[in-house]
């Protein structure tokens, strides 16, 4: 968690459009620009209002502050920058390659590196702390190494500039990027995009999955949740009522899974269930989560591509509804909520969020819900204290087991491990470390422990681990099941003496419990 890379979100700089719905134009009869200069990013530019990214293109958030400033500096100093590749329709000019380059230059002109007025509006005024920090760092670095665009624009108006300064200002105002054009229809432009993106900074597996399945409900749902219904609206073609439902349910899922933002070292037990909202890791987790929530008793759909395209938005709404139902069984104040404490279930010994722990438990709960298993939740509650004490005690071992399990099997391995622990504790058996290793099917030597530093300074991981250890030792517990309470997200106010037996609403008759324990166990 320490030394986490910051990525600058420039997604607002060039809007998106679906060029598959737009008629291409005959480039042979169209006047084509051969260069793009800083003038093309000014408010009065004839090109800027028509400049678009393909709607399937990945978010423009894959560069660090250093990379963004390096591109601006290269342009500023006249260094060689690869050509930008464009494709023209009858109404728009699409950036097939070079979106990051153009976005970095426009961000410099606007002084908006993901936190300015354009970005604020684009993201619905809900910009994460990580995004703000990355923007501030980029701005500081640009000021130090280059100076702001406003600084150089002001110099252009100053009389009596030294010759060297005047030449630099003139060169900056006339410098431009070279442009190449793709000829053909939308299919040709799309194939060119994929071919180009196998070079340079290639698309990763998650990006390729989302792009190739961009009309599928799980893909749309994951993209809508990651930005809490804000940013580019991949669901904009749906009818108004579907759009409203998608945005509402996405905001609620974002709140449940990713709020509050996690900071390091950890100094609170109020932790997000889904970990940090870094777009790459969070998108991978969201795809898996919404797909899991969507499966029926036969385990379908197996993959995102197994679903038909969603043409009306109804299927995307359905996916979000099922995802919300699963999430609300894990946490929240609904009467069926287990109120699982994230520090116990979803974070490793050093305070790092562990996706296989989250998805493993979600997998187990989803299976039991789909199978309508009436015995699981009472059994889980009856042994919950022993289970959670065991999870805290064996945190390092479980982390080591996950590390030594093939990634393709991790979710199932963890789900089966949770199931084994619940069954064991429910039957009065306290599994040993060797039992856990054998149950997980891990072969070879399992190395347990956190690597100790050799300096006198405490690492971020050490600080987080000690905080979690001490905070959990003094955390609230449910008086019904004995499990840990997460009062920030999931708590029920229970009458010790029930109202039907004359219990009154006084402080002495009130206790904090899990919603499920109050509404299901006591009843």
C-alpha positions as CSV (number, residue, x, y, z in Angstrom):
1,X,0.0,0.0,0.0
2,X,2.9,2.3,0.5
3,X,4.4,3.8,-2.6
4,X,1.2,3.3,-4.5
5,X,1.4,4.8,-8.0
6,X,-0.8,7.7,-8.8
7,X,-2.6,7.9,-12.2
8,X,-3.9,11.1,-13.6
9,X,-7.5,11.0,-14.8
10,X,-7.8,13.1,-18.0
11,X,-11.0,11.4,-19.2
12,X,-12.9,14.6,-19.3
13,X,-10.6,16.3,-21.8
14,X,-12.0,14.6,-24.9
15,X,-15.7,13.4,-24.8
16,X,-16.7,10.1,-26.2
17,X,-19.2,9.0,-28.9
18,X,-20.3,5.7,-30.4
19,X,-19.0,5.9,-33.9
20,X,-20.7,2.6,-34.8
21,X,-23.9,4.6,-35.0
22,X,-22.4,7.4,-37.2
23,X,-22.0,7.3,-40.9
24,X,-18.4,7.6,-42.1
25,X,-17.4,10.2,-44.6
26,X,-15.4,9.9,-47.8
27,X,-12.0,11.1,-46.7
28,X,-10.8,11.5,-50.3
29,X,-13.3,14.4,-50.7
30,X,-12.7,15.9,-47.2
31,X,-10.2,18.5,-46.4
32,X,-7.9,16.8,-43.9
33,X,-5.8,18.7,-41.4
34,X,-2.2,17.5,-41.3
35,X,-1.3,18.8,-37.9
36,X,-2.8,19.6,-34.5
37,X,-1.5,22.6,-32.6
38,X,-2.3,24.2,-29.2
39,X,-4.7,26.6,-31.1
40,X,-6.9,23.6,-31.8
41,X,-7.6,23.4,-28.0
42,X,-8.7,27.0,-27.6
43,X,-12.4,27.8,-27.0
44,X,-12.8,29.3,-30.4
45,X,-11.3,26.3,-32.2
46,X,-13.5,24.8,-35.0
47,X,-12.1,21.3,-34.4
48,X,-12.5,21.0,-30.6
49,X,-16.3,20.8,-30.5
50,X,-16.2,17.9,-33.0
51,X,-13.2,16.0,-31.5
52,X,-14.3,12.6,-29.9
53,X,-12.9,9.4,-28.5
54,X,-14.6,6.1,-29.5
55,X,-17.0,5.2,-26.7
56,X,-15.3,1.8,-26.2
57,X,-11.8,3.3,-25.7
58,X,-10.3,2.8,-22.2
59,X,-10.4,5.6,-19.8
60,X,-7.7,8.2,-20.2
61,X,-6.2,7.5,-16.8
62,X,-3.2,5.3,-17.5
63,X,-0.4,7.8,-17.1
64,X,1.4,8.9,-14.0
65,X,2.1,12.6,-13.2
66,X,5.6,12.1,-14.5
67,X,4.4,10.6,-17.8
68,X,1.9,13.5,-18.3
69,X,4.5,16.2,-17.6
70,X,7.0,14.4,-19.7
71,X,4.7,14.5,-22.7
72,X,4.0,18.2,-22.2
73,X,7.7,18.9,-21.8
74,X,8.5,17.0,-25.0
75,X,6.0,19.1,-26.9
76,X,7.3,22.3,-25.2
77,X,10.9,21.5,-26.2
78,X,10.1,20.4,-29.7
79,X,11.0,16.8,-29.2
80,X,9.7,14.1,-31.5
81,X,6.2,12.9,-30.6
82,X,4.5,10.1,-32.5
83,X,1.7,11.1,-34.9
84,X,-1.9,11.3,-33.8
85,X,-4.2,9.0,-35.7
86,X,-7.7,10.3,-36.5
87,X,-10.8,9.0,-38.3
88,X,-13.6,11.2,-39.7
89,X,-17.4,10.7,-39.7
90,X,-19.9,13.0,-41.2
91,X,-20.2,14.9,-37.8
92,X,-17.2,14.1,-35.7
93,X,-13.5,13.5,-35.8
94,X,-12.4,10.5,-33.7
95,X,-9.1,9.9,-32.0
96,X,-8.0,6.4,-32.9
97,X,-4.6,6.7,-31.3
98,X,-3.1,9.6,-29.3
99,X,-5.9,10.3,-26.8
100,X,-3.5,10.5,-23.9
101,X,-1.2,12.9,-25.8
102,X,-4.0,15.2,-26.8
103,X,-5.6,15.0,-23.4
104,X,-2.3,15.9,-21.6
105,X,-1.9,19.0,-23.8
106,X,-5.5,20.2,-23.3
107,X,-5.1,19.5,-19.5
108,X,-2.1,21.8,-19.5
109,X,-3.9,24.5,-21.4
110,X,-6.9,24.3,-19.0
111,X,-4.8,23.7,-15.9
112,X,-7.2,20.8,-15.3
113,X,-5.4,17.6,-14.5
114,X,-8.5,15.8,-13.3
115,X,-9.7,18.2,-10.7
116,X,-10.6,21.4,-12.6
117,X,-14.0,22.8,-13.7
118,X,-14.3,20.5,-16.8
119,X,-13.4,17.4,-14.8
120,X,-15.6,18.4,-11.9
121,X,-18.6,18.7,-14.3
122,X,-17.7,15.5,-16.1
123,X,-17.5,13.4,-12.9
124,X,-20.6,15.0,-11.4
125,X,-18.6,16.9,-8.8
126,X,-17.7,13.5,-7.1
127,X,-13.9,13.4,-7.6
128,X,-12.0,10.9,-5.4
129,X,-9.2,12.0,-3.1
130,X,-6.7,9.8,-5.1
131,X,-7.7,11.7,-8.3
132,X,-7.3,15.0,-6.5
133,X,-3.8,14.0,-5.2
134,X,-2.7,12.9,-8.6
135,X,-3.9,16.2,-10.2
136,X,-2.1,18.3,-7.6
137,X,1.1,16.4,-8.0
138,X,0.9,16.8,-11.8
139,X,0.3,20.5,-11.5
140,X,3.2,21.0,-9.1
141,X,5.5,19.0,-11.4
142,X,4.4,20.9,-14.5
143,X,4.9,24.3,-12.8
144,X,8.4,23.3,-11.7
145,X,9.6,21.8,-15.0
146,X,7.7,23.8,-17.6
147,X,5.5,26.5,-16.1
148,X,1.8,26.8,-16.7
149,X,0.2,27.6,-20.0
150,X,-1.2,30.7,-18.5
151,X,2.3,31.8,-17.6
152,X,3.5,31.4,-21.2
153,X,0.4,33.0,-22.7
154,X,0.9,36.0,-20.5
155,X,4.5,36.3,-21.7
156,X,3.2,36.5,-25.3
157,X,1.5,39.7,-24.4
158,X,4.6,41.3,-22.7
159,X,6.5,43.9,-24.7
160,X,10.3,43.9,-24.6
161,X,10.8,40.2,-24.0
162,X,14.4,39.0,-24.3
163,X,15.0,37.5,-27.7
164,X,15.4,33.9,-26.4
165,X,12.1,34.1,-24.5
166,X,10.3,35.6,-27.5
167,X,11.5,32.8,-29.7
168,X,10.4,30.2,-27.2
169,X,6.9,31.8,-27.0
170,X,6.7,31.9,-30.8
171,X,7.8,28.3,-31.2
172,X,5.3,27.2,-28.7
173,X,2.4,29.0,-30.5
174,X,3.3,27.4,-33.8
175,X,4.4,23.9,-32.8
176,X,2.1,21.1,-33.8
177,X,1.6,17.3,-33.7
178,X,1.6,15.4,-37.0
179,X,-1.7,13.7,-38.0
180,X,-2.4,10.5,-39.8
181,X,-5.8,9.4,-41.0
182,X,-7.6,6.1,-41.1
183,X,-9.6,5.6,-44.3
184,X,-12.8,3.5,-44.4
185,X,-15.9,2.9,-42.4
186,X,-16.5,2.4,-38.7
187,X,-15.5,-1.3,-38.8
188,X,-12.2,-0.3,-40.4
189,X,-11.6,2.4,-37.7
190,X,-12.4,-0.1,-34.9
191,X,-10.0,-2.8,-36.3
192,X,-7.4,-0.1,-36.6
193,X,-7.9,0.8,-33.0
194,X,-7.3,-2.8,-31.8
195,X,-4.3,-3.3,-34.1
196,X,-2.7,-0.1,-32.9
197,X,-3.4,-0.9,-29.2
198,X,-1.5,-4.2,-29.4
199,X,1.6,-1.9,-29.7
200,X,2.9,0.8,-27.3
201,X,0.8,0.5,-24.1
202,X,-1.3,-2.5,-24.9
203,X,-4.8,-3.0,-23.6
204,X,-4.9,-5.2,-20.6
205,X,-7.2,-8.2,-20.2
206,X,-9.9,-6.2,-18.3
207,X,-9.9,-3.4,-21.0
208,X,-10.1,-5.9,-23.8
209,X,-13.0,-7.7,-22.1
210,X,-14.9,-4.5,-21.6
211,X,-14.4,-3.2,-25.1
212,X,-15.2,-6.5,-26.9
213,X,-18.4,-6.9,-24.7
214,X,-19.3,-3.2,-24.4
215,X,-23.0,-3.9,-25.1
216,X,-23.3,-6.6,-22.5
217,X,-25.2,-5.8,-19.3
218,X,-22.4,-6.9,-16.9
219,X,-19.9,-4.7,-18.8
220,X,-22.2,-1.7,-18.7
221,X,-23.0,-2.3,-15.0
222,X,-19.4,-2.5,-14.0
223,X,-18.5,0.7,-15.9
224,X,-21.5,2.5,-14.3
225,X,-20.6,1.4,-10.8
226,X,-16.9,2.4,-11.0
227,X,-17.9,6.0,-11.5
228,X,-21.0,6.0,-9.3
229,X,-23.2,6.7,-12.4
230,X,-21.0,9.7,-13.4
231,X,-18.4,10.3,-16.1
232,X,-19.2,9.0,-19.7
233,X,-22.6,7.4,-19.7
234,X,-22.2,4.1,-21.6
235,X,-26.0,3.7,-21.1
236,X,-27.0,7.0,-22.7
237,X,-28.9,5.2,-25.6
238,X,-31.3,3.5,-23.2
239,X,-34.8,5.0,-22.4
240,X,-35.0,7.6,-19.6
241,X,-36.4,5.4,-16.9
242,X,-33.7,2.8,-17.4
243,X,-31.0,5.5,-17.3
244,X,-32.3,6.8,-14.0
245,X,-32.4,3.4,-12.5
246,X,-28.9,2.5,-13.7
247,X,-27.5,5.7,-12.2
248,X,-29.3,5.4,-8.9
249,X,-28.4,1.7,-8.3
250,X,-24.8,2.4,-9.5
251,X,-24.4,5.2,-6.9
252,X,-25.7,2.9,-4.2
253,X,-23.4,0.1,-5.1
254,X,-20.4,2.4,-5.3
255,X,-21.3,3.7,-1.8
256,X,-21.6,0.2,-0.4
257,X,-18.4,-1.2,-2.0
258,X,-16.0,1.7,-2.2
259,X,-16.8,4.3,0.6
260,X,-15.1,5.7,2.5
261,X,-11.9,6.0,0.6
262,X,-9.1,4.0,2.1
263,X,-5.9,5.8,3.2
264,X,-2.6,4.4,4.5
265,X,-1.5,3.7,7.1
266,X,-5.0,2.5,8.2
267,X,-6.2,4.5,11.2
268,X,-9.9,3.5,11.2
269,X,-12.0,0.3,11.1
270,X,-14.4,2.0,8.7
271,X,-13.0,0.4,5.6
272,X,-14.5,0.0,2.1
273,X,-15.6,-3.6,1.4
274,X,-14.2,-3.4,-2.2
275,X,-10.9,-1.8,-1.3
276,X,-9.5,1.3,-3.1
277,X,-11.3,2.7,-6.1
278,X,-8.2,2.6,-8.4
279,X,-9.9,2.0,-11.7
280,X,-8.0,-1.0,-12.9
281,X,-8.3,-3.3,-9.8
282,X,-11.7,-2.0,-9.0
283,X,-13.1,-2.7,-12.5
284,X,-11.7,-6.3,-12.4
285,X,-13.4,-6.9,-9.0
286,X,-16.7,-5.3,-10.2
287,X,-16.9,-7.4,-13.3
288,X,-16.4,-10.5,-11.2
289,X,-18.9,-9.3,-8.6
290,X,-21.8,-8.4,-11.0
291,X,-21.2,-11.6,-13.0
292,X,-21.4,-13.6,-9.7
293,X,-24.6,-11.9,-8.6
294,X,-26.2,-12.5,-12.1
295,X,-25.7,-16.3,-12.1
296,X,-28.5,-18.8,-11.8
297,X,-28.5,-22.2,-10.2
298,X,-26.9,-23.7,-13.3
299,X,-24.0,-21.2,-12.9
300,X,-25.0,-19.2,-16.0
301,X,-23.7,-16.9,-17.3
302,X,-20.2,-18.2,-16.9
303,X,-18.6,-15.2,-18.6
304,X,-19.6,-11.6,-19.6
305,X,-19.8,-12.7,-23.2
306,X,-22.4,-15.3,-22.5
307,X,-25.0,-12.6,-22.1
308,X,-26.9,-11.1,-25.1
309,X,-26.4,-7.4,-25.9
310,X,-28.6,-5.1,-23.9
311,X,-30.6,-2.9,-26.3
312,X,-33.1,-1.5,-23.8
313,X,-31.3,-1.2,-20.5
314,X,-33.6,-3.7,-18.8
315,X,-30.9,-6.4,-18.4
316,X,-28.4,-3.9,-17.1
317,X,-30.9,-2.8,-14.5
318,X,-31.6,-6.4,-13.6
319,X,-27.8,-7.1,-13.1
320,X,-27.5,-4.0,-10.9
321,X,-30.6,-5.1,-8.8
322,X,-29.1,-8.6,-8.2
323,X,-25.7,-7.1,-7.4
324,X,-27.3,-4.7,-4.9
325,X,-29.2,-7.6,-3.3
326,X,-26.0,-9.5,-2.8
327,X,-24.1,-6.5,-1.5
328,X,-26.9,-5.7,1.0
329,X,-26.7,-9.3,2.4
330,X,-23.0,-8.7,3.1
331,X,-23.4,-5.3,4.7
332,X,-25.9,-2.5,5.3
333,X,-29.0,-2.1,7.5
334,X,-31.4,-4.3,5.7
335,X,-32.9,-6.9,8.0
336,X,-31.1,-9.7,6.1
337,X,-27.7,-8.1,6.3
338,X,-24.9,-10.1,8.0
339,X,-23.0,-6.9,8.5
340,X,-19.6,-8.6,7.8
341,X,-16.8,-6.5,9.2
342,X,-14.3,-5.7,6.3
343,X,-11.3,-5.7,8.6
344,X,-12.0,-9.2,9.6
345,X,-13.1,-10.7,6.3
346,X,-11.6,-8.7,3.5
347,X,-8.3,-7.3,4.6
348,X,-5.0,-9.1,5.0
349,X,-2.6,-9.0,8.0
350,X,-0.8,-5.8,6.8
351,X,-4.1,-3.9,6.1
352,X,-4.1,-4.5,2.4
353,X,-7.5,-5.2,0.8
354,X,-7.5,-8.8,-0.6
355,X,-9.9,-9.3,-3.5
356,X,-9.9,-13.1,-3.2
357,X,-11.2,-12.8,0.4
358,X,-14.0,-10.4,-0.7
359,X,-14.9,-12.4,-3.7
360,X,-14.5,-15.8,-1.9
361,X,-17.0,-14.8,0.8
362,X,-19.3,-13.2,-1.8
363,X,-19.2,-16.4,-3.8
364,X,-20.2,-18.5,-0.9
365,X,-23.1,-16.2,0.1
366,X,-24.3,-15.9,-3.5
367,X,-24.3,-19.7,-3.9
368,X,-26.4,-20.1,-0.7
369,X,-28.8,-17.5,-1.8
370,X,-29.2,-19.0,-5.3
371,X,-29.7,-22.5,-3.8
372,X,-32.2,-21.1,-1.2
373,X,-30.3,-22.9,1.5
374,X,-32.4,-22.3,4.7
375,X,-29.7,-23.8,7.1
376,X,-26.6,-21.8,6.1
377,X,-27.3,-18.4,7.6
378,X,-28.4,-19.7,11.0
379,X,-25.4,-22.1,11.1
380,X,-23.1,-19.2,10.2
381,X,-24.5,-17.0,12.9
382,X,-24.3,-19.8,15.6
383,X,-20.6,-20.2,15.0
384,X,-19.8,-16.7,13.9
385,X,-17.7,-15.7,16.9
386,X,-15.5,-18.8,16.6
387,X,-15.2,-18.2,12.8
388,X,-14.2,-14.6,13.1
389,X,-11.7,-15.3,16.0
390,X,-10.2,-18.0,13.8
391,X,-10.0,-15.6,10.8
392,X,-8.1,-13.0,12.8
393,X,-5.8,-15.7,14.4
394,X,-5.0,-17.3,11.0
395,X,-4.9,-14.1,8.9
396,X,-1.2,-14.5,7.9
397,X,-1.7,-18.2,7.0
398,X,-4.8,-17.5,4.9
399,X,-2.9,-14.7,3.1
400,X,0.0,-17.1,2.4
401,X,-2.5,-19.8,1.1
402,X,-4.1,-17.3,-1.2
403,X,-0.7,-16.2,-2.5
404,X,0.2,-19.8,-3.3
405,X,-3.1,-20.6,-5.1
406,X,-3.4,-20.2,-8.8
407,X,-5.2,-16.9,-9.6
408,X,-7.9,-18.8,-11.7
409,X,-8.8,-20.9,-8.6
410,X,-8.5,-18.3,-5.8
411,X,-12.2,-17.3,-5.5
412,X,-13.4,-20.9,-5.3
413,X,-10.5,-21.9,-3.0
414,X,-11.4,-19.1,-0.6
415,X,-15.2,-19.8,-0.8
416,X,-14.5,-23.5,0.0
417,X,-12.2,-22.5,2.8
418,X,-14.8,-20.3,4.4
419,X,-17.4,-23.1,4.0
420,X,-15.0,-25.6,5.6
421,X,-14.4,-23.3,8.5
422,X,-18.1,-22.7,9.1
423,X,-18.9,-26.4,8.9
424,X,-16.0,-27.2,11.3
425,X,-16.8,-24.6,13.9
426,X,-20.5,-25.5,13.7
427,X,-19.6,-29.1,14.6
428,X,-17.4,-28.1,17.5
429,X,-14.1,-28.7,15.6
430,X,-11.3,-26.1,15.8
431,X,-9.3,-26.6,12.6
432,X,-5.5,-26.5,12.9
433,X,-3.2,-24.6,10.5
434,X,-2.3,-27.9,8.8
435,X,-6.1,-28.6,8.4
436,X,-6.4,-25.2,6.5
437,X,-3.4,-25.9,4.3
438,X,-4.7,-29.4,3.4
439,X,-8.3,-28.1,2.8
440,X,-6.9,-25.4,0.4
441,X,-5.0,-28.1,-1.5
442,X,-1.7,-26.1,-1.2
443,X,1.4,-28.2,-1.8
444,X,4.9,-27.4,-0.7
445,X,6.0,-25.3,2.2
446,X,3.7,-22.4,3.2
447,X,5.7,-19.4,4.4
448,X,3.8,-17.3,7.0
449,X,4.7,-13.9,8.2
450,X,5.2,-10.3,7.3
451,X,8.7,-9.3,6.1
452,X,10.4,-7.3,8.8
453,X,12.1,-4.1,7.7
454,X,15.8,-3.5,8.5
455,X,15.4,0.2,9.4
456,X,14.3,1.9,12.5
457,X,11.4,3.5,10.7
458,X,8.0,1.7,10.8
459,X,6.6,0.9,7.4
460,X,3.1,1.7,6.3
461,X,2.2,-2.0,6.5
462,X,3.5,-2.3,10.0
463,X,1.5,0.7,11.2
464,X,-1.6,-0.6,9.5
465,X,-1.1,-4.1,11.0
466,X,-0.7,-2.8,14.5
467,X,-3.7,-0.5,14.2
468,X,-5.9,-3.4,13.0
469,X,-4.6,-5.7,15.8
470,X,-5.3,-3.2,18.6
471,X,-8.6,-1.8,17.1
472,X,-10.1,-5.2,16.6
473,X,-9.1,-6.2,20.1
474,X,-11.3,-3.4,21.4
475,X,-14.0,-3.5,18.7
476,X,-17.8,-3.7,19.4
477,X,-19.3,-7.2,19.3
478,X,-22.8,-8.3,18.7
479,X,-24.3,-9.5,22.0
480,X,-26.5,-12.1,20.1
481,X,-23.8,-13.9,18.0
482,X,-20.6,-12.6,19.5
483,X,-19.3,-11.5,16.1
484,X,-17.6,-8.2,15.3
485,X,-19.9,-5.2,14.6
486,X,-19.3,-2.7,11.9
487,X,-21.4,0.2,13.3
488,X,-20.5,2.6,10.5
489,X,-22.2,0.5,7.8
490,X,-24.4,-2.1,9.4
491,X,-26.1,-2.0,12.8
492,X,-29.5,-2.7,14.3
493,X,-30.9,-1.2,17.5
494,X,-32.4,-4.1,19.4
495,X,-34.8,-4.2,22.4
496,X,-33.2,-6.5,25.0
497,X,-36.6,-7.1,26.4
498,X,-38.9,-7.3,23.4
499,X,-41.7,-4.8,22.9
500,X,-44.2,-7.7,22.9
501,X,-43.0,-8.6,26.4
502,X,-43.3,-5.0,27.7
503,X,-39.9,-3.8,26.6
504,X,-39.5,0.0,26.4
505,X,-37.4,2.4,24.3
506,X,-34.9,3.4,27.0
507,X,-31.1,3.3,26.7
508,X,-30.9,0.5,29.3
509,X,-33.1,-1.7,27.1
510,X,-31.2,-1.0,23.8
511,X,-28.3,-3.0,22.4
512,X,-26.4,-2.9,19.1
513,X,-26.6,-6.0,17.0
514,X,-26.2,-7.3,13.4
515,X,-29.4,-6.7,11.4
516,X,-29.7,-10.4,10.6
517,X,-29.3,-11.3,14.3
518,X,-32.0,-8.9,15.4
519,X,-34.5,-9.6,12.7
520,X,-33.9,-13.2,11.9
521,X,-32.2,-14.9,14.9
522,X,-34.2,-13.4,17.7
523,X,-37.5,-13.6,15.9
